[in-house]
Amino acid sequence: MNASRPSVHPIEAPPLTDEDPIGPRVRMKDVQGMPGTTGGLILRLSQCVFASISACVMATTTDFRTVTAFCYLVLAVTLQSLWSLSLAAVDVYALLVRRSLRNSGVIRFFTIGDGITSTLTFAAACASAGITVLIGNDLGRCSMNHCTRFETATAMAFISWFAMSPSFLLNFWSLASQ
């Protein structure tokens, strides 16, 4: 038989160099909408504006205090507007000093806060939408209540939540990619 036998040949270790064989690590480019970017600032301001409109419209009605879901909506969107306004101020500062908000502790804080406030806002908007449908369609008492104001406040809360979702997802993505 003419079969060859395997043989082991020692291999020399590659010379040690200061360079990384894979190449230098490059940070991911800032995606618009992440904290510290212009897109992030626009998202924060839109969240704050829509949440503030929702709270103001609901608070101007005289009978919103009689329904727990409407009180919850006012509380949730007020918290949402304060949170978004404070993070908008952080974004303005980061843009002015030209700093990237890539610290894992900061991103974790933003992600947890965004998750909590977006969940509260969405739950409050859903509860208010259910009560608004109950008053308007099922009970037929829109003539005695402020149905258009209730619907407007609920719609603004949903729009605020829609603006909040990209912020949360981008923060979560940034946190997961570190």
C-alpha angles and dihedrals in degrees: 000000000000098000118141123230120231115247131193117231118192115238122212118237114253115256116267114250135174092240122093108242090219093049134250117318112250123203118232115260115255109263115217108257096040119113114283096028132105090245090053090052091050091050092049093049092048090050090051094046096048093043090049092049090050093050093046095048093048093044093053091063115092099218105043090104091067092067119064094208091057091049088050090051092053091048094047097047091045088055089045093052093048092048093047093046092051092049090046087057089052089049091050090051092048091050093048095051091036096235127150116229096223099132108126092221092053093046091048091051092049092046095050092045092047091048093051097044094044091051091049093047093048093048092048092048092050092048092048091047090053092051091045091053090047093052096041107036108019103036097027092217100132091118090063096041137051096256096158091052091047091050092047093050091047092048091050090051090053091048089050089052091049088054090047096053097069090048092052094044094048092048091048091048091049091049092049093048095056 
